[in-house]
Amino acid sequence: MLGWMSKREARRHGLTHNALLYGLLPCYAGDLLSDAPLLEFKHPVFAAAEKVVAPLYMLACHVSGREPMFGIQLRGEIGDAK
């Protein structure tokens, strides 16, 4: 579909896992053991939505007294691209 990143393309970029950013935005993640993991949204619309969600997430962390961190939830490895 137009704009969607395929599993095959994600694997070519070194992304290895399906993930959700902030529990809402579907993305692919890779290089998980580094200090700066790779993160790519599955569709450009989710990248635009992240511009709205990120400040809300940081505000929620500030209000609750929690340390802000990456809100990435891993959902398993990317399956074989067919």
N, C-alpha and C positions, 0 to 999 in steps of 0.2 A: 504494500500500500504506500501511497505517496507520503514521503517524509519519514516513515518508520525505519529504524535501523534493524537490519536482519541479524539473526544469530550468527550467521556466517561472517558478516561484516564486523560485528562486535568481536568475534574471536580473532579476526585479522588485526584488529587494533590492540590486542593483548588483554581484552576484557574477559573475565573468566566466570563471573557470577551474576545471576539475576538479583536485583536489590530494589528496595524502596527507600527513597530519601524522605526523611521526616514521617515515614509510615504512610505516605500519600502518593509520591511521584515515582512511577516505574522507571528504572534505569538499569544499566549494566555497570558492574564494578570490576576492577582488576588491580593487580599489584597491592594486594591487601596487607602485606606485612611491612610495607614501607611507611614512612612518616606522612606521605601524601598519596593516598590511593587514587587510582584513576576512576573517574566517574563520567559516564556519558548517558544522557537521557535517551529513552527509546523513541521519542518524538520531539520535535522542536517546540511544540505547544507546552510540554512539561518544563522545558527550560524557561519559558516565559512565566509560567506559574511559579517557578522557584523564586523569581524576583519578588513575588508577593509573600510567599510562605516563609522565606528565610528570615526577614525582619520579625515576623510574628513569632517564630520559633525562638529567636534570640530574646525577644521581649518576655516570652513565657519562662525562659531560663532565668532571666534577671529577676523577675517577680517571685519565682519560686526559690531563688537562692542557689540554684544548681549551676555548676560550671558548664558553659556552652561547649558543645563538642559536636562532632559529625553525627548526624541523626540517620545513619545508614543501617537498614535492616537487611541482612543477607537472606535470600530466599532459595539458595541452592545454586549449584553450578549450572552454567548454560549447557543445555542438552546438545546432542549432535545436530548440526544444521543439515537439513534434508532438502 
